[in-house]
Amino acid sequence: LIHGEYHPGHGLLTNDDILKLIDWESVQIGDPAFDVGYAYHIIKLMYNDKNSNSGEEVAERFVSEYSKNFKGDVHSRLEFYKLVGLLGVAVVVSSWISNPLEAYRGFGAKSFARALAFPFIRSQFFVKRWLNSDFLVSYLQYSQDYIKTALRR
């Protein structure tokens, strides 16, 4: 069982430090390495503006901690799923940029209203980082650069 959109925005930490995952609309039967690869880039891009290396450090730590707690090996398939996850998000982001009005009409109002119910989106960091066209364009550039580097390997 995989989440399908596993990332920090879909996790809530309870008062007793238990992580609860929410938003299971993309749940599937599949390879757990998909969730790890998908989350890797989202985590990496949530870096601190004052320390651009912090995102990669946190993303690598996430992979390491996940691997310690998973009864199996995701490393052998992880590079593939990093690409698949990145492409999936890039397709959505590019549709927002190419036709933002249609994207808003199609799912924006409901999605944005639902997202406002979660505490992480109320932070200025999240709003500045994710909800602006400059970031969306830079996400696509990041995607392109990552894919080019991966294909050279």
N, C-alpha and C positions, 0 to 999 in steps of 0.2 A: 504494500500500500504506500503510495507516495502522495505528497501534498499537491504538487503540480505548480505551486507558486510560493515555495518556501523562501522566506526572507524575514528580517527582523520586524518589518511592519505587520506581519501576520503572527507575531508572538506577543503574548502578554505575560509578564512576570507577576505572580501572586505575592501577597505579603509574606508568605512562607517560602519564597524563592523557588517556586515550581513554575516551569515554563508551560504555558497553555497555548496551543496553536489554534488560530481562528481562520475563518474564510476558506472553507474546504470545498468551494464550488468547482475546483479543477482537480479534485482527487481522482486518482487512477491506480490501476495495478501496473507497476513498472519497476524500473531499476532505481534503487535509492540514490545512485550516483547522479541521476538527473536533478534531484532536489539539491544536492550539494553543489553541483555545477551551476545551477540557476542562482542559488543564494550567493555564491562566491562573488559574482560581479556586483550585485546589489550592495553587499557588505563593503566591497572594495571602494565603491563610489560614494559611500557615506562617510568619507574621510573628513578630518578636521582641516579647515582651510589653512590653519597655521602650520600644519604638518602634513604635507601631501603624501608622505610615505605611510602614515598611520592606517589608511584604508587597506593597503596591501598587507600590512602586518596583521591587522585584525582579521582579514579574509583568510590569510594563511593559518592563523591560530584557530579560526572556525573549522577549517578543513582538518587540522590536526586533532582538535577536541572531538569532532564528529567521528573521526577514524578510531580514536581510542574507545569510544562508547558504542560503536557499531560492531555487530558480530559478523564480520565479513570484510571483504576488500573492495573499496570503491576506487582506489588509486589507479588501477589498471584501465578504468573506463572514464576517469574524471576529466581528462583533457577533451575528450569527445563531447561530454555533457556540458562542459564549460562553453563550448562553441554552440551547441544546440540551445542552451538556455539563453545565451547572449543574443543569438539570432531571433529567438522568439520575442524577447523584449524589444529588440531593434525594429521588428516589423510593426509592433504596436506603436512605438514612439514615432516611427516615420509616418504612420497614418495620422497621428495627432498633428504633426508638423505640416504635412501636405494638405490636409483638409481639417483644420481644427474645429471649424463650425460644425461640420458633419459629425466629427467624433464627439463633440459636446452634445449634439442632438441625440446621437445614438446611445450613448451611455454616460456621458460626462456628468449631467445633473444628478443622476441617481448615484453614480459612483462617488462623486465628490461629497454628496450629502452623507453617504454611508461612511466615507473616510473621516469626516469630521467627528464622527462618534468615537474615534480612537484617539487617545491622548497624544500619540507621537506626532500626528499631523498638526496639532495645535502649536507645536514648537516652531519658533522662528527659523531654526536650522532647517527643518523639513520644508517649510514653505519656500525659503530662499533657495534651497538645493534642488528640489524636485518640481516645483510648480511654476517654472518659468521656461520660456522658449530657449534662452541661452543655454541652460543646462541640457534641455532635450537635444539640441543640436550638438553640444559637446558629447553627449552620450552616444550619438550616432558616430561621431568621429572616433571616440574611444573604441566602439565596436569594430569599426573598420580597421583601426590600427591593431587591435588585438587579433583579429582574424588574419590579417596579413602576416603578423609575427608567427601565429600558430601554423599557418600554411607553409612557412619557410622551414619549420622544424622538420 
